[in-house]
Amino acid sequence: MIDYDDIDVWGSCLSEALVDVVTPFARASVASSNPTYIEDARDHLFSVADREQIIAATLEWLKANTIAAYHGTRLTDMDVASIGRVGLVPLVATARKARLSRALGRHRDWPKVEPRLDTALREYGSGNKGGRREGQVHLTLSRAGLVHGFNHYLLQGSEFDQHVAHSLLGKEGQDLLSNDGAPFVIQVELDGEQALVGAHPHFSIEDLMRMGEVPNVVREFIEAWSYRLFDATYQPSTAQTDCGIWFRDALSPDFIRAMSPCGSAE
């Protein structure tokens, strides 16, 4: 399984996949290019080797492997047991009522705002207020990004819960979510092609390539690999990468490789 944060393991494997595409001259050129940003190393690589061949070879390499992805949230013991039985299921707005009532019920004004809960669930669920989330399971490519960058999922749970809590009780409502459950990071193992499909929910890989873009996931691996040519000590875990992967179907327990409690910032 390829774990994006662990370039010490996958870096040499991608090098082998690109051996016929990126010449020693091209690698040496990137190594001496002194890029300011990670993407500068990628752009230089594309200028000294065939861009389309690099993307195609990286795509095939990813499709031939499995890829680690991560989900972060707050869970009770019952939640942990449920995930162990049924896996990660798409968000159902009405199913969040129990958790929100439990967490927000500690607020002094809860009796006054509780009658608005069902309306808020509809607005942020089927009403798509604040963004479309119902019917989706969200993952991300980098564990380090989840834990050290966008760690509000570990602090307060699902983004849907955060929106509803804030609409009812403002910041105090969101703060109460931090006292419900414990932070967990769930590692999921995805087939490479499945991960690539999940990273392109709106535009396909072919669509992005026609628009001159580097496909999601492919871009993150090429950027990290090319910058590593310049800086042999570079670790993707320091970049707090946010690369989303999401699905409309449940991910059964067979996909789950680890479910670990963690601090909101390790």
Secondary structure as UniProt FT lines:
FT   TURN            4..5
FT   HELIX           7..17
FT   TURN            18..21
FT   HELIX           24..31
FT   HELIX           38..48
FT   HELIX           51..63
FT   STRAND          66..75
FT   HELIX           77..86
FT   HELIX           93..96
FT   HELIX           97..104
FT   TURN            105..106
FT   TURN            108..109
FT   HELIX           110..113
FT   HELIX           114..116
FT   HELIX           117..124
FT   TURN            125..127
FT   TURN            129..130
FT   TURN            134..135
FT   STRAND          137..140
FT   HELIX           143..144
FT   HELIX           145..149
FT   HELIX           152..156
FT   HELIX           159..177
FT   TURN            178..179
FT   STRAND          182..191
FT   HELIX           192..198
FT   HELIX           205..210
FT   TURN            211..212
FT   TURN            216..217
FT   HELIX           218..230
FT   TURN            232..233
FT   HELIX           236..238
FT   STRAND          244..247
FT   HELIX           253..255
FT   STRAND          256..261
//
